[in-house]
Amino acid sequence: RLFGGRDENLRIINPITVDLEYLRPSLLIHLLKAVQQNLDRGLSPLSFFEIGPRYTTLPLDEYDKFIPHEYLTVAGVCMGTHNAYHWSKQERETDVFDLKTHVVDIFEKSGIPLQSLEFSLETAYLKNDKPLSRPLPAWYHPGRSAFIHMPECPVGAPFGVFGEVHPLVLKEFGIKERVYAFEIDLVWLEAGEVWVRKK
């Protein structure tokens, strides 16, 4: 529900449990559960990542019929005190710039330099050949999150999203501290890497 997962096009006919009734639209669902479970045990700071499928729906035809579509995605979360276990550095709260460092590192290790990236609060898409604007996913904090683009690459779609998780979402998980997250679709990351190599 919090992640727009009540899409009937993503409903599983015979789920193993009620909690798994829908294909997940975001990997953050399970990552935030892991954060909440570890906080309940008194563990912090925390950093987790996962590589796995997320699902969305794509139009099948002009009659607005939709079919599920799978994206292989890497996602991560971090929260708590930064440099908590390093004797030579002062402790401070993790912030969105710490997360951005991880995101940029993923792109640079994939051969995509920071100079090629652009960050924005919305992204454009076409519907019936008309350009429309798509806002950030509702589970991200507006103004503290951004889409990740590579403007020169002809892919068009955003490569991913990063930023602060919305406090209303965290409240549902029983998390009182700020949590920062990213999601990057690997198919677009690979396309960007190929495009950089061919330049």
Phi, psi and chi 1 to 4 in degrees:
 res  aa     phi    psi   chi1   chi2   chi3   chi4
   1 ARG       -  -46.3  176.1  177.0   54.7   84.8
   2 LEU   -66.0  -23.9  -64.0  171.9      -      -
   3 PHE  -111.5   23.0  -65.2   83.0      -      -
   4 GLY    68.2   25.8      -      -      -      -
   5 GLY   -85.5    6.2      -      -      -      -
   6 ARG   -90.5   24.8  -63.2  -67.9 -177.4 -179.4
   7 ASP   -71.5  118.2 -175.2  -18.9      -      -
   8 GLU   -61.6  -23.2  -70.9  -58.2  -49.8      -
   9 ASN   -69.6  -16.4  -64.9  -68.7      -      -
  10 LEU  -106.2   10.5  -61.5  179.9      -      -
  11 ARG   -78.4  137.5 -170.8  169.1 -168.5  167.0
  12 ILE   -92.4  132.4  -61.1  171.7      -      -
  13 ILE   -66.6  -45.5  -64.3  173.9      -      -
  14 ASN  -124.8   76.3  -65.5  -52.6      -      -
  15 PRO   -70.5  152.7   27.3  -34.9      -      -
  16 ILE   -66.9  -41.8  -61.1  172.7      -      -
  17 THR  -138.4  168.4   68.1      -      -      -
  18 VAL   -63.9  -33.6  175.9      -      -      -
  19 ASP   -66.1  -20.8  -69.0  -19.1      -      -
  20 LEU  -109.9   34.5  -59.3  174.9      -      -
  21 GLU   -75.3  -23.1 -171.2  177.1    0.9      -
  22 TYR  -124.4  146.2  -67.4   86.1      -      -
  23 LEU   -64.4  138.3  -62.0  171.0      -      -
  24 ARG   -77.1  132.4   59.7 -179.7  179.8  174.9
  25 PRO   -85.2   -8.1   29.2  -33.2      -      -
  26 SER  -153.7  142.3  170.3      -      -      -
  27 LEU   -74.2  -14.0  -88.5   59.4      -      -
  28 LEU   -66.2  -21.4  -63.7 -170.9      -      -
  29 ILE   -55.4  -51.3  -61.6  168.6      -      -
  30 HIS   -78.7  -30.1  -64.5  103.7      -      -
  31 LEU   -67.0  -40.2  -71.2  172.6      -      -
  32 LEU   -70.0  -32.3  -70.1  175.2      -      -
  33 LYS   -63.0  -39.7  -77.3 -176.9  179.7  178.2
  34 ALA   -65.6  -39.9      -      -      -      -
  35 VAL   -60.5  -49.2  168.7      -      -      -
  36 GLN   -60.9  -42.6  176.2 -109.3  -42.8      -
  37 GLN   -65.8  -37.8  -70.4  166.3   -2.8      -
  38 ASN   -74.1  -35.8  -80.6  -88.4      -      -
  39 LEU   -64.1  -37.4  -73.2  175.1      -      -
  40 ASP   -62.2  -25.3  -72.6  -11.7      -      -
  41 ARG   -92.9    4.8  -64.9 -176.5  177.8   95.3
  42 GLY    81.1   19.5      -      -      -      -
  43 LEU   -97.5  129.3  -59.9  174.0      -      -
  44 SER  -171.4  145.8 -178.2      -      -      -
  45 PRO   -73.8  166.3   28.6  -35.2      -      -
  46 LEU  -134.0  141.6  -61.1  169.5      -      -
  47 SER  -144.2  126.6  -65.0      -      -      -
  48 PHE  -135.6  154.7  -60.5  115.7      -      -
  49 PHE  -143.1  162.4   80.0   94.0      -      -
  50 GLU  -148.2  143.8  179.7 -175.2   -8.3      -
  51 ILE  -116.3  122.6  -62.7  174.5      -      -
  52 GLY  -175.1 -178.4      -      -      -      -
  53 PRO   -84.5  143.6   30.3  -33.3      -      -
  54 ARG  -122.9  162.4   71.2  172.7 -176.9   88.1
  55 TYR  -129.9  143.0  -61.8   87.6      -      -
  56 THR  -139.3  177.7 -174.9      -      -      -
  57 THR  -113.8  140.7   51.3      -      -      -
  58 LEU  -120.1  145.7  -66.0  177.8      -      -
  59 PRO   -64.5  133.9   19.9  -29.6      -      -
  60 LEU   -87.4  -36.3  178.2   61.8      -      -
  61 ASP  -156.7 -174.7   54.0   32.8      -      -
  62 GLU   -71.8   -7.7   67.4  -87.4   17.4      -
  63 TYR   -93.3   16.1  -58.8  106.7      -      -
  64 ASP    61.7   32.8  -76.2  -22.9      -      -
  65 LYS   -84.4  143.1  -68.5 -178.8 -179.8  177.7
  66 PHE  -123.5  151.7  -69.5   85.7      -      -
  67 ILE  -130.0  150.5   56.1  170.0      -      -
  68 PRO   -66.6  145.1  -17.8   30.3      -      -
  69 HIS  -133.6  134.9 -172.7   76.8      -      -
  70 GLU  -100.9  135.0  178.0  179.7  -58.4      -
  71 TYR  -121.7  126.5  -70.4   93.7      -      -
  72 LEU   -77.4  124.4 -175.0   61.4      -      -
  73 THR  -131.3  147.0  -56.8      -      -      -
  74 VAL  -109.7  132.3   57.1      -      -      -
  75 ALA  -137.0  152.5      -      -      -      -
  76 GLY  -150.4  157.8      -      -      -      -
  77 VAL  -135.5  152.5  -65.2      -      -      -
  78 CYS  -149.1  150.9   60.2      -      -      -
  79 MET  -166.2  166.9   54.0   80.2   60.7      -
  80 GLY    99.1 -154.4      -      -      -      -
  81 THR   -89.8  129.7  -53.3      -      -      -
  82 HIS   -85.9  141.3 -168.7   66.4      -      -
  83 ASN    60.4   31.4  -63.4  -34.8      -      -
  84 ALA   -65.2  -26.3      -      -      -      -
  85 TYR  -111.4   15.7  -57.5  121.2      -      -
  86 HIS  -108.7  120.7 -160.1  -69.5      -      -
  87 TRP   -65.9  -25.7   64.6  -90.2      -      -
  88 SER   -94.2   -2.5   67.2      -      -      -
  89 LYS  -122.5  145.5  -65.3 -177.1  179.3  180.0
  90 GLN   -77.9  140.3 -173.0  174.4   -0.6      -
  91 GLU   -72.2  144.9  -69.4 -174.1   -1.8      -
  92 ARG  -155.1  163.2   61.8  175.0  177.1   79.2
  93 GLU   -73.7  138.3  -73.8  -59.1  -52.6      -
  94 THR   -60.0  140.9  -63.7      -      -      -
  95 ASP  -132.2 -178.9   58.9   31.5      -      -
  96 VAL   -65.6  -24.5   71.9      -      -      -
  97 PHE   -73.6  -29.0  -62.5  104.3      -      -
  98 ASP   -64.1  -43.2  -63.0  -46.9      -      -
  99 LEU   -63.8  -42.8  179.0   78.0      -      -
 100 LYS   -59.8  -34.5 -174.4  177.6  178.3 -178.9
 101 THR   -59.5  -43.0  -60.8      -      -      -
 102 HIS   -65.1  -42.2  -63.0  -46.7      -      -
 103 VAL   -62.5  -49.0  169.8      -      -      -
 104 VAL   -61.5  -37.8  170.2      -      -      -
 105 ASP   -62.1  -39.6 -163.8   41.3      -      -
 106 ILE   -60.7  -45.7  -70.3  171.6      -      -
 107 PHE   -67.0  -43.5  -80.9   91.3      -      -
 108 GLU   -66.8  -37.1  -69.2 -170.8  -27.7      -
 109 LYS   -69.8  -18.8  -79.5 -176.0  166.2   54.0
 110 SER   -90.8    3.7  -60.8      -      -      -
 111 GLY    89.0   12.0      -      -      -      -
 112 ILE  -108.9  109.9  -58.9  173.0      -      -
 113 PRO   -71.2  156.4   25.6  -32.4      -      -
 114 LEU   -57.5  -35.5  173.0   59.8      -      -
 115 GLN   -62.4  -20.6  -55.6   91.9  -67.8      -
 116 SER   -84.7   -9.8  -60.4      -      -      -
 117 LEU   -96.9  153.6  -59.3  178.3      -      -
 118 GLU  -139.9  143.8 -174.0  177.6  -81.6      -
 119 PHE  -119.6  134.0  -53.7   96.9      -      -
 120 SER  -145.2  160.1   66.7      -      -      -
 121 LEU   -85.2  -10.9  -60.9  180.0      -      -
 122 GLU  -149.9  167.1   57.4 -176.2   28.0      -
 123 THR  -137.4  154.3 -174.6      -      -      -
 124 ALA   -98.3  150.8      -      -      -      -
 125 TYR  -149.3  163.6   71.3  102.6      -      -
 126 LEU  -103.9  136.5  -68.4  176.3      -      -
 127 LYS  -135.8  119.8 -176.3  174.5 -177.9 -179.8
 128 ASN    54.4   41.4  -61.5  -33.5      -      -
 129 ASP    65.3   16.5  -65.0  -34.1      -      -
 130 LYS  -111.5  129.5  -65.6  179.8  179.9  178.5
 131 PRO   -72.1  127.3   24.6  -31.1      -      -
 132 LEU  -124.6  163.0  -61.7  173.9      -      -
 133 SER  -106.6  132.5  179.4      -      -      -
 134 ARG  -110.9  124.3  177.3 -175.4  -71.3  119.0
 135 PRO   -77.1  173.7   29.6  -34.7      -      -
 136 LEU   -61.8  152.7  -73.0  160.4      -      -
 137 PRO   -55.3  144.6  -25.5   34.2      -      -
 138 ALA   -63.6  -19.0      -      -      -      -
 139 TRP   -84.1    0.8   50.3   91.1      -      -
 140 TYR  -103.4  149.8  -76.6   95.1      -      -
 141 HIS   -74.9  119.7 -165.3  -54.3      -      -
 142 PRO   -65.2  137.2   23.0  -31.9      -      -
 143 GLY    88.1  -14.9      -      -      -      -
 144 ARG  -123.6   19.5  -62.3 -179.1 -175.7  174.7
 145 SER  -145.7  165.9  -51.7      -      -      -
 146 ALA  -158.6  151.1      -      -      -      -
 147 PHE   -74.8  153.0  -76.5  109.7      -      -
 148 ILE  -108.5  118.8  -52.6  164.9      -      -
 149 HIS  -118.8  160.3  -65.1  -85.3      -      -
 150 MET  -129.0   86.9 -168.5  173.6  168.7      -
 151 PRO   -54.0  -36.3  -22.5   33.1      -      -
 152 GLU   -75.9  -21.0  -64.9 -179.2    0.6      -
 153 CYS   -78.9  134.0 -178.3      -      -      -
 154 PRO   -74.1    4.8   25.9  -33.2      -      -
 155 VAL   -58.4  -43.8  165.0      -      -      -
 156 GLY    90.4  -47.7      -      -      -      -
 157 ALA   -75.2  152.1      -      -      -      -
 158 PRO   -65.9  146.4   23.1  -31.9      -      -
 159 PHE   -76.5  -24.1  -76.0   40.0      -      -
 160 GLY   173.1 -166.2      -      -      -      -
 161 VAL  -140.4  147.9 -171.9      -      -      -
 162 PHE  -148.3  158.3   81.6  100.4      -      -
 163 GLY   150.4 -160.6      -      -      -      -
 164 GLU   -88.0  135.0 -175.8  177.4  -28.8      -
 165 VAL   -70.7  139.6  179.5      -      -      -
 166 HIS   -60.6  133.4 -159.4  -69.2      -      -
 167 PRO   -59.2  -30.2    6.3  -14.7      -      -
 168 LEU   -67.8  -33.7  -66.8  178.6      -      -
 169 VAL   -68.4  -45.0  172.1      -      -      -
 170 LEU   -61.9  -37.2  -63.9  178.3      -      -
 171 LYS   -60.4  -39.3 -175.5  178.1  179.4  180.0
 172 GLU   -64.8  -28.4  -69.6  -68.6  -33.8      -
 173 PHE   -89.3   -3.7  -78.5   89.3      -      -
 174 GLY    75.7   26.3      -      -      -      -
 175 ILE  -103.1  123.6  -60.2  171.2      -      -
 176 LYS   -98.3  -16.3  -63.2  179.3 -179.1  178.7
 177 GLU   -94.3  161.1  -59.2  179.2   50.2      -
 178 ARG   -71.1  140.5  -70.4 -177.6  175.4  178.6
 179 VAL  -127.5  137.3  177.1      -      -      -
 180 TYR  -113.9  142.0  -58.0   91.6      -      -
 181 ALA  -143.5  158.5      -      -      -      -
 182 PHE  -140.8  154.2   70.7   84.8      -      -
 183 GLU  -139.8  126.0  -61.1  170.1   88.8      -
 184 ILE  -129.2  125.2  -60.1  170.9      -      -
 185 ASP   -79.9  122.0  -71.0  -32.0      -      -
 186 LEU   -69.6  -26.4  -64.9 -179.2      -      -
 187 VAL   -64.8  -37.7   63.3      -      -      -
 188 TRP   -76.1  -34.5  -56.7  131.9      -      -
 189 LEU   -61.6  -43.2 -175.0   66.2      -      -
 190 GLU   -65.2  -40.4 -177.2  179.9    5.5      -
 191 ALA   -63.1  -40.6      -      -      -      -
 192 GLY   -65.2  -38.7      -      -      -      -
 193 GLU   -64.4  -44.3  177.6 -170.5   -0.4      -
 194 VAL   -62.2  -42.3  169.6      -      -      -
 195 TRP   -64.2  -40.0 -174.5   84.4      -      -
 196 VAL   -63.4  -42.3  167.5      -      -      -
 197 ARG   -63.6  -32.3  -73.7 -155.4  -49.4  -94.5
 198 LYS   -84.2  -11.4  -71.6 -178.3  175.7  179.1
 199 LYS   -62.5      -  -80.3 -177.5   66.3  177.4
